[in-house]
């Protein structure tokens, strides 16, 4: 028993929590008993001798968050973020599973690298890292990567990260080939010849600021083409960080048609609009760029009606040297781990979505898209859990967040929703 | 006013004050007198990340006429290639304790970034495709000298509006002062939603110029043709080049302006550019020095800025 305690695997009883598990549609006050790293029981009036008892006092207990889009920084850009620093930030954010983008140095286009990332995640003991494999070698867009071998090694999907799979023939090949083993292709939807060199959404603000701009239609054009290729190949596609009304409408129609099309978005696209880049604020320079408020409202509507399957942090760690540059030269991307839950909860506090729906977008939603066993909390499943108080307020401050990356577009924002505790396979890793 | 980073946001009264001050400097310059005590003991650095002989010379002359110590730093790409960032440069300038910093950069917003980090007053001498405030002020001064006012005039800005910081600054200034602004050019050179800045868009030169008090031509850069924004200089001149025939639809005494340097035979015909009945292009250069003297003078007098105080 002493040995178990020393490794953090003492039995734990979380008592009197509002348990929300969207995967099973459970929402009610209950106790949860963690034993041997697994959820041993969920019910009322549970008691366990020797278990450490935590009074939840009405806080919400839900599955550990599943973040389906995270740039790690490691390997290759450790100055931005390391796996260890990501793991610390993830635990503080209630995230227990994260899916890593493959555009590292080197790119994750070799099965050995997939296995390396899986192992490095295990080493942290606080977060499961699931890698995406590259669609093309080096994410360079020219030659198909070894999709089958990557899949076999544990890649949960394929993407060239922030690079659009541009040529139609390459996307057709990827969709067709991956179909052979049920593989999922994740696309960054921005038609490359329209987005090249741009750094803001085309419109009045970009014109006023004199910034090279990208028309919002670049997203819809890419989505429209890829939907046609899904129809042609019978493959499965997932569109990352959708941000425009037009693209969302195309996805809505593709889903209604029964095509294997899913999508996610990230908090900046339903919480901010392009005004955030005013005064040349590079922390709000993202890819895709922030949109008009009409587009933002369309993203919210799609969170409500289910067109959007998941919310991902889109964590893109950048350091000061990447960001303290003239706007067009600054690197695009925002740190997203710490703001994932509270900014999503802002849609609940604002009345757009229910609390269970907010949690679904962060747990069961992404797990369903990627076919993962995580993101649920049934009896016998791994005790990956997040305990948070939805009403507790705090202020987001760049420079004071866990993890290396501090480049948040939400700097200075007051939010509600504080993580009180995070458990990874029964071990308390935060709080 | 701590810096001059843009025309957008400047109050009409501030613009009018600057123009009045510039007018007095224009008269002083013509009289051959100097006023070297205005910036005596102050250091002005011209920090040019992009070549521009005429703007740099204009600021240099303005600074010297007011008695400043003027240094020119051409930070071409060499320092940048060595890894020096804009903020490293800012730190260097703070160490040199310069008072007035004139910045030209090929990136929109670069002077704003510098202004956050340097102690000197920053003057934007053109940033990317964002703004070129002193150019708009000198254009306004030139117009005001000929028309006696700015309000109620119809001004056509023609050519590559999308890539023109001069156009943006002029639109903000002329709108603020009560002029009516038109922009004229092919759709590929007109940026999205420009109407929201308070202009009327024309794609036909004759319609755009009809009844105009002022025709402001913009430089067309050759790279616009290589990027296929316009098919050729020959075609461009045919439809958008200013010649006597197109100018004839404007007011009989219409002013012709150009920020220079001109591509003769591309955006403007030599006969028009050199026609003393219309062209005020040389006067624009003269007013440039006066406007820059006014801006340097004004910024050196702002309340939170006192020369030598922090030394």
HADDOCK unambig.tbl for C-alpha pairs under 7 A between the chains (distance, minus, plus):
assign (segid A and resid 202 and name CA) (segid B and resid 192 and name CA) 6.44 0.50 0.50
assign (segid A and resid 203 and name CA) (segid B and resid 192 and name CA) 5.08 0.50 0.50
assign (segid A and resid 203 and name CA) (segid B and resid 193 and name CA) 5.40 0.50 0.50
assign (segid A and resid 204 and name CA) (segid B and resid 192 and name CA) 6.44 0.50 0.50
assign (segid A and resid 204 and name CA) (segid B and resid 193 and name CA) 4.85 0.50 0.50
assign (segid A and resid 204 and name CA) (segid B and resid 194 and name CA) 6.33 0.50 0.50
assign (segid A and resid 204 and name CA) (segid B and resid 196 and name CA) 6.36 0.50 0.50
assign (segid A and resid 207 and name CA) (segid B and resid 191 and name CA) 6.20 0.50 0.50
assign (segid A and resid 207 and name CA) (segid B and resid 192 and name CA) 6.61 0.50 0.50
assign (segid A and resid 207 and name CA) (segid B and resid 194 and name CA) 6.72 0.50 0.50
assign (segid A and resid 209 and name CA) (segid B and resid 130 and name CA) 5.30 0.50 0.50
assign (segid A and resid 210 and name CA) (segid B and resid 108 and name CA) 6.09 0.50 0.50
assign (segid A and resid 210 and name CA) (segid B and resid 128 and name CA) 6.99 0.50 0.50
assign (segid A and resid 210 and name CA) (segid B and resid 129 and name CA) 4.52 0.50 0.50
assign (segid A and resid 210 and name CA) (segid B and resid 130 and name CA) 3.97 0.50 0.50
assign (segid A and resid 211 and name CA) (segid B and resid 108 and name CA) 6.44 0.50 0.50
assign (segid A and resid 211 and name CA) (segid B and resid 129 and name CA) 6.83 0.50 0.50
assign (segid A and resid 280 and name CA) (segid B and resid 109 and name CA) 6.08 0.50 0.50
assign (segid A and resid 325 and name CA) (segid B and resid 86 and name CA) 6.97 0.50 0.50
assign (segid A and resid 326 and name CA) (segid B and resid 107 and name CA) 6.10 0.50 0.50
assign (segid A and resid 326 and name CA) (segid B and resid 108 and name CA) 6.81 0.50 0.50
assign (segid A and resid 326 and name CA) (segid B and resid 109 and name CA) 5.84 0.50 0.50
assign (segid A and resid 326 and name CA) (segid B and resid 110 and name CA) 4.89 0.50 0.50
assign (segid A and resid 326 and name CA) (segid B and resid 113 and name CA) 6.80 0.50 0.50
assign (segid A and resid 327 and name CA) (segid B and resid 109 and name CA) 6.57 0.50 0.50
assign (segid A and resid 328 and name CA) (segid B and resid 107 and name CA) 6.87 0.50 0.50
